Amino acid sequence: MKTAIVRHILVKDKDFAEQLKQRIQSGTDFATIAKQHSTCRSASKGGELGEVKKGQLVPVIDRLVFSAAERVLHGPIKSQFGFHLLEIKFRMDF
């Protein structure tokens, strides 16, 4: 079974997501940005989604989580919920 540990920020606007990405890449703490700006329930935990299983997330996010590079900030990725910034902390395959 494939699982991953993921951090996540969700916002409605692509340009705002790009601005947040720039701030994180410039050294602002991911968790701080998530707590201040994410509309996801994970915001209160600094964007931590915890361990997710393959197939558990919306398809566009699931594909990225289980194929993209780890420990890199990805996004913005559009879904029906808005625009996502994601960091795959690590993946496991049991």
C-alpha positions as a Python dict, from the first residue, in 0.01 Angstrom:
ca = {
    (1, 'M'): (0, 0, 0),
    (2, 'K'): (134, 342, -95),
    (3, 'T'): (112, 622, 159),
    (4, 'A'): (262, 970, 188),
    (5, 'I'): (308, 1238, 450),
    (6, 'V'): (191, 1568, 301),
    (7, 'R'): (160, 1938, 390),
    (8, 'H'): (-100, 2145, 208),
    (9, 'I'): (-227, 2499, 156),
    (10, 'L'): (-557, 2570, -20),
    (11, 'V'): (-666, 2912, -147),
    (12, 'K'): (-928, 3030, -397),
    (13, 'D'): (-707, 3251, -616),
    (14, 'K'): (-416, 3133, -835),
    (15, 'D'): (-227, 3463, -811),
    (16, 'F'): (-253, 3454, -433),
    (17, 'A'): (-126, 3094, -434),
    (18, 'E'): (173, 3210, -642),
    (19, 'Q'): (242, 3490, -392),
    (20, 'L'): (232, 3245, -102),
    (21, 'K'): (464, 3007, -288),
    (22, 'Q'): (713, 3291, -340),
    (23, 'R'): (701, 3376, 30),
    (24, 'I'): (766, 3014, 131),
    (25, 'Q'): (1049, 2981, -122),
    (26, 'S'): (1197, 3302, 21),
    (27, 'G'): (1209, 3150, 368),
    (28, 'T'): (871, 3216, 532),
    (29, 'D'): (761, 2913, 734),
    (30, 'F'): (514, 2686, 549),
    (31, 'A'): (313, 2617, 865),
    (32, 'T'): (278, 2988, 941),
    (33, 'I'): (150, 3060, 589),
    (34, 'A'): (-91, 2765, 610),
    (35, 'K'): (-231, 2880, 946),
    (36, 'Q'): (-278, 3236, 822),
    (37, 'H'): (-414, 3177, 472),
    (38, 'S'): (-526, 2821, 396),
    (39, 'T'): (-899, 2751, 373),
    (40, 'C'): (-843, 2378, 433),
    (41, 'R'): (-927, 2224, 771),
    (42, 'S'): (-558, 2132, 797),
    (43, 'A'): (-472, 2503, 838),
    (44, 'S'): (-497, 2478, 1218),
    (45, 'K'): (-224, 2210, 1206),
    (46, 'G'): (6, 2417, 985),
    (47, 'G'): (-121, 2244, 672),
    (48, 'E'): (-30, 1895, 792),
    (49, 'L'): (-256, 1639, 626),
    (50, 'G'): (-66, 1360, 796),
    (51, 'E'): (-46, 1018, 634),
    (52, 'V'): (-261, 981, 322),
    (53, 'K'): (-323, 666, 118),
    (54, 'K'): (-314, 645, -259),
    (55, 'G'): (-666, 713, -386),
    (56, 'Q'): (-769, 911, -78),
    (57, 'L'): (-723, 1260, -227),
    (58, 'V'): (-889, 1427, -527),
    (59, 'P'): (-740, 1271, -845),
    (60, 'V'): (-525, 1567, -958),
    (61, 'I'): (-366, 1594, -612),
    (62, 'D'): (-337, 1218, -567),
    (63, 'R'): (-142, 1183, -893),
    (64, 'L'): (100, 1455, -787),
    (65, 'V'): (148, 1322, -433),
    (66, 'F'): (239, 975, -558),
    (67, 'S'): (461, 1076, -850),
    (68, 'A'): (629, 1414, -790),
    (69, 'A'): (956, 1482, -611),
    (70, 'E'): (961, 1473, -232),
    (71, 'R'): (1061, 1771, -15),
    (72, 'V'): (978, 2019, -294),
    (73, 'L'): (703, 2282, -292),
    (74, 'H'): (457, 2201, -573),
    (75, 'G'): (182, 2414, -717),
    (76, 'P'): (-35, 2595, -755),
    (77, 'I'): (-244, 2296, -867),
    (78, 'K'): (-607, 2361, -961),
    (79, 'S'): (-890, 2142, -834),
    (80, 'Q'): (-1261, 2193, -785),
    (81, 'F'): (-1179, 2334, -439),
    (82, 'G'): (-933, 2603, -548),
    (83, 'F'): (-555, 2619, -583),
    (84, 'H'): (-324, 2397, -381),
    (85, 'L'): (36, 2425, -269),
    (86, 'L'): (177, 2091, -159),
    (87, 'E'): (490, 1953, -5),
    (88, 'I'): (537, 1577, -7),
    (89, 'K'): (746, 1515, 302),
    (90, 'F'): (802, 1149, 212),
    (91, 'R'): (635, 843, 62),
    (92, 'M'): (620, 483, 178),
    (93, 'D'): (525, 167, -5),
    (94, 'F'): (423, -124, 218),
}
